[in-house]
Amino acid sequence: MLSEERIILMTRMASYEQGEGRDNVKVGNYFRSDYISIQVLKSVICATIAFLIMFGIYMLCNYEEFMGNLYNMDLLAFAKDVLTYFCAMVGGYGVLTYVVCTWRYVSAKKSLKCYYHNLKKLGSMYHNER
């Protein structure tokens, strides 16, 4: 016999599996520290590449000025400034990624917990029907 409550629950679960659940299952397969570490590592690598591209473009745009002042400028101070900007950009981006990924992991686990609860509920509905 068809149960309207069971059909509604199965429809809701199927919708979850096709949409949001697909991404949440991928996140839920990791331990918290592993997921966050991988995401932060990827973001630090991407931030480093982005900084190098931006620095290269800056140097190309200001090449003539840089070469004109090369013998008069303090190269150690210039390198220190570049390194400071690099650390600030990559560090800030890493911290931001850590916060966002922690929030994503917690919300995915909470959503999966609700999904697994609905699976148990559906299983008990089948068991009670017999």
C-alpha positions in Angstrom: 0.0 0.0 0.0 1.3 3.5 -0.8 1.9 5.8 2.1 1.7 9.5 1.3 4.1 10.4 4.1 6.6 7.9 2.8 6.3 9.2 -0.8 6.8 12.8 0.4 9.9 11.7 2.4 11.4 9.8 -0.5 10.7 12.7 -2.9 12.5 15.1 -0.6 15.4 12.8 -0.2 15.7 12.2 -3.9 15.7 16.0 -4.5 18.4 16.4 -1.9 20.5 13.6 -3.5 20.3 15.2 -6.9 21.1 18.8 -5.8 22.8 19.9 -2.6 23.5 16.3 -1.4 25.9 15.5 -4.1 28.4 18.1 -2.9 27.7 17.4 0.7 28.5 13.7 0.3 31.9 14.7 -1.2 32.6 17.0 1.7 31.3 14.4 4.2 33.7 11.7 3.0 36.7 13.7 4.5 37.7 14.2 8.1 37.3 17.8 9.1 41.1 18.5 9.3 41.8 16.8 6.0 39.1 18.7 4.1 40.2 22.0 5.5 43.9 21.3 5.0 43.4 20.4 1.3 41.3 23.4 0.6 43.7 25.8 2.4 46.7 24.3 0.5 44.9 24.7 -2.8 44.0 28.3 -2.0 47.6 29.2 -0.9 48.9 27.8 -4.2 46.4 29.7 -6.2 47.1 32.9 -4.2 50.8 32.5 -4.8 50.2 32.2 -8.6 47.9 35.2 -8.5 50.5 37.3 -6.6 53.2 36.3 -9.1 51.0 37.3 -12.0 50.0 40.6 -10.4 53.7 41.3 -9.5 54.8 40.5 -13.0 52.2 42.8 -14.5 53.2 45.6 -12.1 56.8 45.1 -13.0 56.0 45.2 -16.8 54.0 48.4 -16.4 56.6 50.1 -14.3 59.7 48.6 -16.0 61.2 51.9 -17.2 60.8 53.6 -13.8 62.2 50.5 -12.0 65.3 50.4 -14.3 65.9 54.1 -14.0 65.9 54.0 -10.2 67.6 50.6 -9.9 71.0 52.0 -8.8 69.5 54.6 -6.5 67.0 52.4 -4.6 67.5 50.1 -1.7 66.9 46.6 -3.1 66.7 45.0 0.3 63.9 47.3 1.3 62.1 46.7 -2.0 62.4 42.9 -1.5 61.2 43.3 2.1 58.1 45.3 0.9 57.3 42.7 -1.8 57.7 39.9 0.7 55.4 41.7 3.2 52.7 42.2 0.5 53.1 38.5 -0.5 52.7 37.3 3.1 49.8 39.6 3.7 47.9 38.5 0.6 48.6 34.8 0.9 48.1 34.7 4.7 44.8 36.7 4.4 43.5 34.5 1.7 44.5 31.3 3.6 42.7 32.6 6.8 39.6 33.5 4.7 39.6 30.0 3.1 40.0 28.4 6.5 36.9 30.2 7.8 34.8 29.5 4.7 35.8 25.8 4.5 35.1 25.3 8.2 31.6 26.8 7.7 31.0 24.6 4.6 32.1 21.5 6.4 29.9 22.1 9.4 26.9 22.9 7.3 27.5 19.8 5.1 27.8 17.5 8.1 24.6 19.0 9.6 22.8 18.5 6.4 24.0 14.9 6.0 23.0 14.1 9.6 19.5 15.2 8.7 19.6 13.1 5.5 20.8 10.0 7.4 18.1 10.6 10.0 15.5 10.6 7.2 17.0 7.4 5.8 16.5 5.7 9.2 13.0 7.1 9.4 12.2 5.7 6.0 13.6 2.3 6.9 11.5 2.2 10.0 8.4 3.1 7.9 9.1 0.0 5.7 9.7 -2.1 8.8 6.5 -1.0 10.5 4.5 -1.7 7.4 5.3 -5.4 7.4 
